[in-house]
Amino acid sequence: MTRAWIAALALALASPAGAITPEQAQTLPVGELARLVLGEAGALVVDVDRPKWPACDIMCSPPTEEQSRRPPPLGLGLTFYLSPTAASGMLDQWTGLCSVAMVGVSFDEQGRVTGIGQGRRWGVPNGLHRVGSKNPVKDFRARLASETEKCRSAADPRAFFVADAYETSAYRVVIAAKLFAEAAAKGGPLPFRLKCRSFADECGKHSAETVASRFRPEHIRMAMQVDCSKPDLSLQSIGPRGCYDVTLDTPGESLLLEVADGYSKLRIERVEYQHSTVVY
């Protein structure tokens, strides 16, 4: 997250805006709405998710005819997006990882701001590429500017995924996805452990191909670092070896990923894919 955005967000928190109406949330241009809600911080916003019908998260009833004549309530809040930028942590070895900073705003029934929080999403809309020793970074700022321009002209950042530890987890997971796909495409024994469990009989002798088709950046929704021996416990430190609980886009679909050997020479140790039934 840029220093400018941190300072602007702090200003918004210190000087909350006045109340807004559901109609304003639906009709105001992005820039005007962002400035109304976030004050000076709104100048950095380029897009917004507005409230939609049905006004709930899961198991939603469709709006009644009377409700649909009115704009959706502010109960689900607003999510503002900054312009996507390039991740810089591994720019000398890999390129293609983009990130987008977001700020979520909640409101009370009178349309007054009750909370502001920031987050970030990650994606590789242009593909992940190795830089290679023949193309060393001669001008880091020029490379970063070039990659950022590619990120800004790429796909909708709403499709990006959430990751803890910022660049570290995001980079490790997308690099591992690329390495897995390359290993599966070669055929033969995999250079790491693979366990595949699926209620839909997707596993078998073609497990590697099945998992490779699902373990792709566009299917990742969340990646959280966990204890390698106890996947339900989060790690606080980031070292050369780590495990990640990766949630994919199909309900009940996830995988446990273990990687080692740092960031530039990442090695997959094991992948445990699981697709289970989901009961609501």
Secondary structure, DSSP 4 states (H G I P E B T S, - for coil): --HHHHHHHHHHHHS------HHHHHHS-HHHHHHHHHGGGGGGEEEEEPP-SS-SSSSPPPPPHHHHTSPPPGGG-EEEEEPPEE--TTTTTEE--EEEEEEEEEE-TTS-EEEEEEEEEEE-TT--EE--TTS--S-HHHHHHHHHHHHHTSS-GGG-EEETTTHHHHHHHHHHHHHHHHHHHH-SS-SSEEEEEETTS--STTHHHHHHHHSSGGGEEEEEEE-SS-TTSB-SS--SSEEEEEEESSTTEEEEEEEESTTTT-EEEEEEEEE-----
